Amino acid sequence: MEITASLVKELRERTGAGMMECKKALSENAGNIDAAAEALRKSGLAKADKKADRVAAEGRIAAAQNDSTAVLVEINSETDFVAKDDNFLRFTEVVAQTALTSGATDADALKAATVESGETVEEARAAVIAKVGENVQVRRLARVESANNVAAYVHGGRIGVLVELKGGDAELARGLAMHVAAMNPPYNKASDVPTDFVEKEKEIELAKMSEKDKNKPADILEKIISGKINKIVNEVTLYGQPYVLDTDKTVEAVLKAAGAEVIGFQRLAVGEGIEKVVEDYAAEVMKQAGLA
């Protein structure tokens, strides 16, 4: 069968593969476009396997939400350039929507879920790798299902937050999600702060005090230390921080005025916890030139 330009064009649009790859696949499969597409798909899986060990610490956080559920997904690429590629961006949106509708609760379950086109997320990932030429990983999934107010907020594609709010309204829930994105509180309330953290901070504050202060009466010393610890606890808790949308009030005061309570929150930032490889290109060139 003659491999026409229109047939190659159709296969390219269908698979996203390069012109020469499409022409070769059609030639090897006697012009059968379905068989050629399947061959390219298998080739994409092979390419994905070869790139699997390459560090992917860039990427994007995508969100999806309906009336009672909100999800965040972190999908990584090797470079920021690919993180802005249209193929990659479309993939992240598809994966986020699949996470919402599939009921997946972790990344492994999400990879096995089926997207609208009928392939799995893992198969769609391999196809994206074939298009963009980099390792792409579906790394993390955060999910909240609740009858309470649920907000999903993504800042610049780099930071995503889910907040579950009992009472209040959707606007307050979104504002709190924006706050968590900006301030990154490790804990929700003072009662959530681990005892060992508090004890360690007490030791540090005591060590920083002058001998004169240390020799003050025990009750006075306790008040001084307690004041310092309360300040630290406020800094590391959502409730204790000044609210970013109204810095004259703490988050706790805003919640109290609204008769609301934050049940919990989750925050994802692209690449956190991944050890990035720092390339020294000058040193590499010198080494190859035998000058180092």
TABELFEN-V847574 format. One record per helix or strand of 2 or more residues. SS is the DSSP state (H for helix, E for strand). FROM is the first residue (numbers start at 1). TO is the last residue. If there is no record, write none. Layout:
SS;FROM;TO, SS;FROM;TO
//
This chain:
H;5;15, H;19;28, H;33;51, E;58;65, E;69;77, H;80;83, H;86;102, H;107;112, H;121;132, E;137;145, E;149;155, E;159;166, H;170;183, H;190;192, H;195;208, H;211;214, H;218;236, E;242;243, E;246;250, H;251;258, E;261;269, H;281;288
//
